[in-house]
Amino acid sequence: MSGKLLITGSVAYDNIETPLDKTERALGGSASYAALAASFFAPVCMASIVGSDFAESDIARLRKRGINLDSLIRDASRPTFFWRGKYHDNFSSRETLEVQLNVFEHYSPKLSDSAKDADIVLLGNISPGVQSAVLSEVAGSPFVILDTMDLWINTARDELKKLIKKADILILNESEAKMLSGDRNIIVSGERLLDMGASSVIIKTGEYGAMLFHRDGFFVVPAYPVKDLRDPTGAGDSFAGAIAGYIASCPSRSFATIKRAMLAGAATASITVESFSCLKLEESGLDEISRRTGLIIKYSSI
């Protein structure tokens, strides 16, 4: 029996420049990437906010994937959250050139009755305050996947630590894990984050894959070997979304299930980076995700 999945995060328009190309007003935001990625595995409710400029065509893109938008607030008073960024040579670093919070600045979640009944919640990469507000509206004791980043570690550490105690899975990258744990060794960092209260911790290691620290063991998933990198934006959100969707499709929340979910997440993220926005992900679908998952398993077998 699959679980009911709720995903919250930002919905945005992005202007992105890479060493290869550039695009404007691309559908972005942590909730967009995560919900689209998850939708290939399980039904999704998405909680977020969009503004006066949000296109009906983008609403249609989300609905086409069966995403429930009853908890998506449409605020006509201001534009949608906007981000402009530039990737430098070899995609080795990213520079944020402009951020306009717009309607997201005062976002107060309003969940539909269906969303409140979710038994799996992905708290996408937004402020711990908004993450907490969403979680407080969910009934019962859902399985919680918490995604975060360096900004919140620096500006809202205490609130983030409270959320970590409620997390069944905490997801962050290597530098963030070291920052939050206070240790420069990635293995020690993973163990310390478990000690903070998370039931399991996934540390993303970029082109090398990701590590899972769990009460029942340790696991490493390699990255899929991408040959046509176009835009890394949203890779981490797609990774988290696919993990949430895969877990929602399974009757078990075990160590073994999370390991398989990470394989699906790595495959999904590899598709996302091969185009701007979510275009390649939407075009490829579950068959391509499954094919790449099989290749990751094959490549990592001895």
N, C-alpha and C positions, 0 to 999 in steps of 0.2 A: 504494500500500500504506500503510495507516494504521499509526501507531506505538502502542505500549503505554504508557498514561499512568498515572503514579502521582501522587497528590496527598496532601500531608501538611499538617497544621495543627490547629487546635483544633476540638473539637465541644463545644458549650455550650448551656446554657439561659439565655435573656435575659429580663429584665424591662425593658420599654421604655416610656417616656412621651414623647409628642410633643405639640405644640400642639393636635393634633386628637383624640388618643385614647391609650389605653395598653393593654398586654398583659403577661401573665405567663407564664413558662416557655415562651417561644417557642424553637423550634429555631434555634440560631445557631452561631457559631464559623466561623473562616475555612475550615476543611475542608468543612463542611456546604454553605456557599454555593458554594464553588468546585467541589466535586464535582458538585453538582446542576446547576450551569451547564454544566460540561464534558460531562455525560452526554448532552446533546442532540446532541453532535457525535461522540463517540467513547466506547468502553468505558473505565471508570475503576476503578482500585484506590485505595482510601482508607486511609491510615495515620493513626491517632489513638488516643485513649483516651476511654472513657465510664465512668461510675460506677454505683453501686448503684441510683440513681433513674432511670436512662435507660429510657424507655418502649419497649416492644416495638412500639408503633405508630409511633415514629420510626425504629426499625430498619426497619420495613416500608416507610416512605416512601423511605428510601434504596435499599432493595433493589428497590422498584418501578421505579426509574430504572436498574436494571441495575448499580448500583455494587457492586463486589467489596469485601466487608467482612472478608476473611480477615486483614487486617492491622489491624483495629480491635480493640484490647484492651478487654475488659470487666472492670473491677476493682470487686469488690463491697465493698471495704473502706471506700470513701468516696464521696460524691456526685460528680456530673459538674461540670465547670468551670461557674461561674456569673458572669454579669455583669449589673449593673443600671445603667441610664443614662437621662438625660433630655435631650431636644432642646429648645432654647429657641425663642422666637418666630422665625418664618420659617425655622426649621431652620438658622439661621446659625451656631450653636455647639452643642456637645454636652458634657455633663458626666457623668463617670463617678461614680456614687454608691456603688457597691460592687463589689468583685471578690473571688471566692473561687476560688482555683486548684483546690482539692480534688484529685482524682486526677491532674490535669495537672501538679501541682507536681513530681512525680518521674517524669514520663513518660519511659520508655526504649523507643524504637521496636523492634518485632519484626516484620520484614517477612516475608511469605509468599514462597515460591519464585517465584510469579508476579510479585509486586511487585518482587522483586530483579532481574527481567529487564526492567524498564521501560526504554524508550529515550527517554522524555520524562518529566521530573520537575518538578512545580510545588511549590516549597517555599513553602507558604502562610505567612501573617503570624504567625509564632511566633518564639521566641528563636533566634538564630544557632546556639547550641549544639545544640538539637534538630534544626534544619535540617541541620547538618553530620552529626549522627548518622544521620539518615535517608539522606543522600546517600552516606555511607560504606558503607552496606549494599547499594547498588545496583551491580550488575556493569557492567563496560564503561565507556563514556563517553557518558552520556545527554545529551540536549539539556535544559539546566537553565533554568527560569524561576524567578527569585528575587523574592519580594514581601517588603517590609519596612516599618518605620514609625519614627517619631521616638523611641519608647522604646528601641529597639535601637541606634539611632544614638547616643543619649546614654549607654547603659549597656554596650554590647558592640561598640563601634566597630571595634576591632582584629579581632575575630572576624568581624564583618560584612565588613570589607574583604577578608579572605582568601576569603570565599565569593563576593564580587563577581568575583574573578578567574576563578571557575569558571562564572559566569553567562553564558548565551547571551542572556537578556533579564533586565534588572533593572527592577522596577516599583516606583514610589514616587510620592508626590504632590509638588506644587510646593514647599511649605514644607520638606518633608523633603529634596528634591533640593538646595535652597539650603543647608540645614543641613549635609548631608553633603559637598557640594562646596566650601563655604566662600565661595560667591559669591552676590550678590543678584540677578544677572541669570539668567533661566531658560535662555537659550540657552547662555551660558557654563557654567552648571551642567551641562547635558546633555553638553557636550563634555568637561568635566572628569571626569564619571562614566565616559565611554567610556575616558578615559585611565587610569582606575583598573583597567581590565581587562575590563569587561563588553563583550560583542560588540555589544549594542544596549541602549538605555535607553528606557523608556516613562515619561514624566512626566505624571501625571494633573492636570488643571487644573479639576476640579470641573464646574460647570455649563457650562464652555466646551469640554470634551472632553479630549483628550490629545495629547501630542506624542511622536513616535518619532524618536530619534537612532540612526542605524545607520551602519555602516561604508560602506554603499552609498548613503546619502542621508538625507533628512529628510522627515517626513510629519506632518500634523496631521489628526486625526479630530474632527469636532464632536460635541457631545453631542446625543442625541435630545431634542427639546423635550417634556419631561414636563409634563403638565397636572394630574396628580392625585398629587402627592407625598404619601406617607403615612409612610414610614419609610426613611431613608437607610442604615440598618444593613445591612452586607453588600454594598453596591454595588461597592466596590472588589474584594472577594473574588469576586463574580460576574463582574466585568470580567476579572480574571486567569484565572478558571476557564474562561470562554468562549474566551479567547485560547488557553489550553493545549489545550482540547478541539478547537478549530478546527485548530490546527497539527498535532495528533495525527491528524486526519482527512486530512491532505494528504501527498503524497509528498515535498514540498519544504519546506525550512526557510528559504527565501529571504526577502529584503527584501519582495518582492511578497506572499508568503504572510503575513508578519507584519502588513503593512498591512491585508490583508483580515480577518485575525484581530481586529485592533483594531476594525474596523467591527462585527463580530459581538459583540465585547465591549461596545461602547457600547450596542448594541441590547439585549443581555441585562441589563446593569446598569439600564437604564431601566425594564425590567419589574419587577425586584426591588424598586425603591423605591416601587412603587405598592401595596404591602401590607406588613404586618408579616411577619417571618420570610421563608420561601421560598415562601409560599402562591401568590402571583400567578405566580411563575416556574414552579412545578410545574403550575399550571393552564393556562398559556399555551402553552408548548412551542415546538418548532422553527418551526412555521408563523408564529407571531407574531414570533419573533426574526428570521426571514427577511424578513417584511414591514417591520419597523422598520429592518433593515439597508438595504433598498432605499430607504426614505424618507430615511435619513441620506445616502445617496449622491446622491439627488435634490436634497435641500436644499443640499448642499455643492457642487453642480455650477454652473458659471458659464454 
